[in-house]
Every structure is written in C-alpha cells, then in structure tokens.
Amino acid sequence: MDNIHDDHRVFEVKYIATELASDVVISVEDVKFYLHKLESMVSFSFPTNAQ
C-alpha cells in the first residue's frame, strides 16, 4: 500500500493482482465503485454545454 500526499489530503493507493486485469475498484471515502472493461467496445457520447 502506498500513500499519495498533496497539500491537504492523503490518498491510499490499494491494488490486488487478479486474473481479471481489466477490473478496477475505485474507493471514495467509504464507497467503492467496481468498474469492468467490456469485451466489445461500447461508444459513449457525453453531452456538452456548447450551444
């Protein structure tokens, strides 16, 4: 486990080695987000504020 410091916060970097290298877990405080890479690429479009 590593620690990343900036001026006001300390972040812990945690990772585990698995056979599923494409899986990612993002922790924000006490909430975990589990992300999975899809085999077939899906196209996403993000709305913009430009009018």
C-alpha positions as CSV (number, residue, x, y, z in Angstrom):
1,M,0.0,0.0,0.0
2,D,1.3,3.4,-1.0
3,N,0.3,6.9,0.2
4,I,0.0,9.9,-2.1
5,H,0.2,13.3,-0.4
6,D,-0.8,16.7,-1.6
7,D,-1.1,19.9,0.5
8,H,-4.3,18.9,2.3
9,R,-5.1,15.3,1.8
10,V,-3.6,11.8,1.9
11,F,-4.7,9.2,-0.5
12,E,-4.1,5.5,0.0
13,V,-3.4,3.5,-3.2
14,K,-4.5,-0.1,-2.9
15,Y,-4.4,-2.8,-5.5
16,I,-4.5,-6.5,-5.8
17,A,-3.3,-8.8,-8.6
18,T,-6.1,-10.9,-10.1
19,E,-6.6,-12.9,-13.3
20,L,-9.0,-10.2,-14.4
21,A,-6.6,-7.4,-15.0
22,S,-9.4,-5.3,-16.6
23,D,-11.4,-4.9,-13.4
24,V,-10.9,-1.7,-11.4
25,V,-12.2,-0.7,-8.0
26,I,-12.3,3.0,-7.2
27,S,-12.8,3.9,-3.5
28,V,-14.1,7.3,-2.5
29,E,-14.2,7.5,1.3
30,D,-16.3,4.5,2.3
31,V,-17.9,4.0,-1.1
32,K,-16.4,1.5,-3.6
33,F,-17.1,1.7,-7.4
34,Y,-16.5,-1.5,-9.3
35,L,-15.6,-0.9,-13.0
36,H,-15.3,-3.6,-15.6
37,K,-13.9,-3.4,-19.1
38,L,-16.3,-4.6,-21.7
39,E,-15.1,-7.1,-24.4
40,S,-17.0,-5.3,-27.1
41,M,-16.3,-1.6,-27.1
42,V,-19.3,0.5,-26.5
43,S,-19.4,4.0,-27.8
44,F,-20.4,6.7,-25.3
45,S,-21.3,10.3,-26.1
46,F,-21.0,12.9,-23.4
47,P,-23.3,16.0,-23.6
48,T,-21.5,19.3,-23.9
49,N,-22.6,22.7,-22.7
50,A,-21.8,24.3,-26.0
51,Q,-24.9,25.8,-27.7
